[in-house]
Amino acid sequence: MRLKKIVLAYSGGLDTSVILKWLIEKYQCPVIAFCADLGQKENWDEIKEKGIKCGAEKIIIRDLREEFVKDYVYFAIKAGAIYENWYMLGTALARPLIAKEQVKIARDEEADALAHGATGKGNDQVRFELTYTALAPDLKIIAPWREWEFKGRTDLIEYAKKQGIPVPVTLEKPYSIDANLFHISYEGGILEDLWQEPPEDMFIMTVSPEKAPDKPEYIEIEFEKGEPVSINGEKLNPVELLSKLNEIGGKHGIGRVDMVENRFVGLKSRGIYETPGGTILHIAHRALEQITLDREVMRIKDTLMPKVSELIYYGFWYSPEFQSLKNFIEKTQEKVSGIIRLKLYKGNVFVAGRKSPYSLYKKELASFDEKEGYNPKDAEGFIRLQGLRLKIYNIS
């Protein structure tokens, strides 16, 4: 099938710069390079110039920061979604949004194919293609890493040099970086040695806890229906709020993770992440849920969190099961409103205060010094009934 036009998810980095040139040569059709601004602080003029030099018919740059934080990051906070207890899903949350916008551009530009730069061993190929399939099953999907002759990034660097493509990766510093407003991830290269501690000069968003201030900092975060709306009483839009928390958390060395995770394709992979603002929000949100959620609702929500995290990580954002779970999560957040005070100190986040108009914590009921509203004698019958089956079991 001869293609009319391809829309490529383009970052301007090594992989997608080579892919852009390769697509034009192989398919002999126009290629539109689409860049998603998710807060990764790129030089967009430089990327646009590079894309045109590589032969792109058009460079389309979309500012998706607000939608990314509001609809994807904040949902992950409300859901408590953390993959394998450590990874806050910064890359996984970005992919369905990028792919959704890419499909929209393909429709607008009358393209008949979509391409991405994800490798054949990673998770992103699945995330992109599951979204393409859900939203545009009629469009052809091109995954160059599964088609071309290049074996790895060393081959790509050599090809780029021959083609005159400037790239920010060298053989001396070959680890891969993915960044957005929520996090930065690092993988590959020297980081594939699990015994090797990551070099300190690698980190971008955070200082090391050892170099963080010796004095703790207190902040207050206000939530409305599970979403953060202000810091220290200052109302901020989603992009402003997350940016400010990244700055505050990064200063205190908060949010570094070094883990070996299970990829969807069956491999184990080492990932190193910086998520300063997200770490603060997760802890604050959970503290607020502890006083506003009913016990049984919290228990059910907690049992579903591994599944929600897994679906995001695997790329099933637009699956029917995930959309159903989203509705449940949103329902649980109706009264998750209030203020959490936090103490930040050398890589740690401590809860220092909680208050909410919907708090289910009642001091007069919980206090050992007050007995109003609760009769301790009621516990006797409660315990007897709870122990009845144990008695029967052990007598038999």
Secondary structure, 3 states (H helix, E strand, C coil): CCCCCEEEECCCCHHHHHHHHHHHHHHCCCEEEEEEECCCCCCHHHHHHHHHHCCCCEEEEEECHHHHHHHHHHHHHHHCCCECCCECCHHHHHHHHHHHHHHHHHHHCCCCEEECCCCCCCCHHHHHHHHHHHHCCCCEEECHHHCCCCCCHHHHHHHHHHHCCCCCCCCCCCCEEEECCCCEEEECHHHHCCCCCCCHHHCCCCCCHHHCCCCCEEEEEEEECCEEEEECCEECCHHHHHHHHHHHHHHCCCCEEEEEEECCCCCEEEEEEECHHHHHHHHHHHHHHHHHCCHHHHHHHHHHHHHHHHHHHHCCCCCHHHHHHHHHHHHHCCCCCEEEEEEEECCEEEEEEEECCCCCCCHHHHCCCCCCCCCCCHHHHHHHHHHHHHHHHHHC
